[in-house]
Amino acid sequence: HERRANAIKLLLQALDALSDAGIEFRLAGLQGGSAHNVIPRDAEALVAVPPEAAGEAASVVERVSAELHDEWGADEPDLTLALEAAGSSSACSATCRMVSLR
């Protein structure tokens, strides 16, 4: 068996880290996975973050991304975790994607 990361669980780690850092956010949506019997390879959360907390939120996500790469990089070399603006000044999209090319 190959060691595979669950994208939904990794994304939740990032959201927990935002909460632990004291960053207030609203979860507007969460989706991931393509079938009930397959480990989710990608997941996405839409979160609303106050504009004044966007920089700190980005720093937290970068830190979590580095931690996940340390833990999963050998098994999931295509793992990406990103925080991106999602169309309005108060919403950001936190995304965890893993694409297996093997």
C-alpha positions as CSV (number, residue, x, y, z in Angstrom):
1,H,0.0,0.0,0.0
2,E,1.1,3.5,-0.9
3,R,1.0,6.1,1.9
4,R,-1.7,8.7,0.8
5,A,-2.7,11.9,2.4
6,N,-6.3,12.8,2.8
7,A,-6.7,16.3,1.4
8,I,-9.8,17.1,3.5
9,K,-7.9,16.3,6.7
10,L,-4.9,18.4,5.6
11,L,-7.2,21.3,4.8
12,L,-8.8,21.0,8.2
13,Q,-5.3,21.2,9.8
14,A,-4.9,24.5,8.1
15,L,-8.2,25.8,9.3
16,D,-7.4,24.6,12.8
17,A,-4.1,26.5,12.6
18,L,-6.0,29.7,11.6
19,S,-8.3,29.3,14.6
20,D,-5.4,28.5,16.9
21,A,-3.6,31.7,15.7
22,G,-6.7,33.7,16.8
23,I,-7.7,34.6,13.3
24,E,-11.4,34.9,13.1
25,F,-12.9,33.5,9.9
26,R,-16.3,32.3,8.6
27,L,-16.4,29.0,6.8
28,A,-18.6,29.5,3.7
29,G,-18.0,26.2,2.0
30,L,-16.0,23.0,2.1
31,Q,-15.7,20.4,-0.6
32,G,-13.4,17.6,-1.5
33,G,-13.1,14.1,-2.8
34,S,-14.8,12.5,-5.8
35,A,-16.1,9.2,-4.4
36,H,-17.0,7.7,-1.0
37,N,-14.5,4.9,-1.3
38,V,-11.4,6.9,-2.4
39,I,-9.0,8.9,-0.3
40,P,-9.7,12.6,-1.3
41,R,-6.9,13.9,-3.5
42,D,-8.1,17.6,-3.4
43,A,-10.2,19.7,-1.1
44,E,-11.2,23.4,-1.0
45,A,-12.6,25.6,1.7
46,L,-14.1,29.1,1.1
47,V,-13.5,31.2,4.2
48,A,-14.2,34.9,4.9
49,V,-11.3,36.6,6.6
50,P,-11.3,40.2,7.8
51,P,-9.1,42.3,5.5
52,E,-6.8,43.3,8.4
53,A,-6.1,39.6,9.1
54,A,-5.4,38.5,5.5
55,G,-1.6,38.9,5.9
56,E,-1.5,37.0,9.1
57,A,-3.7,34.3,7.6
58,A,-1.4,34.0,4.6
59,S,1.6,33.5,7.0
60,V,-0.2,30.8,8.9
61,V,-1.1,29.0,5.7
62,E,2.5,29.2,4.5
63,R,3.7,27.7,7.8
64,V,1.2,24.9,7.7
65,S,2.2,24.3,4.1
66,A,5.8,23.9,5.1
67,E,4.9,21.5,7.9
68,L,2.8,19.4,5.5
69,H,5.6,19.3,3.0
70,D,8.0,18.1,5.8
71,E,5.5,15.3,6.7
72,W,4.1,14.3,3.3
73,G,6.6,15.6,0.7
74,A,8.2,12.2,0.0
75,D,4.8,10.6,-0.5
76,E,2.9,13.5,-2.0
77,P,5.4,15.6,-4.0
78,D,2.6,17.6,-5.7
79,L,0.9,18.7,-2.5
80,T,0.0,22.4,-2.5
81,L,-1.7,24.5,0.1
82,A,-2.6,28.0,-0.8
83,L,-4.6,31.0,0.4
84,E,-6.0,33.0,-2.4
85,A,-8.4,36.0,-2.7
86,A,-11.8,34.8,-3.8
87,G,-13.4,37.8,-5.5
88,S,-14.3,40.1,-2.6
89,S,-12.1,41.9,-0.2
90,S,-13.2,39.9,2.8
91,A,-13.2,36.4,1.4
92,C,-10.2,34.2,0.8
93,S,-10.2,30.6,-0.5
94,A,-8.1,28.2,1.4
95,T,-7.3,25.3,-0.9
96,C,-5.4,22.1,-0.4
97,R,-4.7,20.2,-3.6
98,M,-2.8,17.0,-4.2
99,V,-2.5,15.7,-7.7
100,S,-0.9,12.3,-8.2
101,L,0.9,11.8,-11.5
102,R,2.0,8.2,-10.7
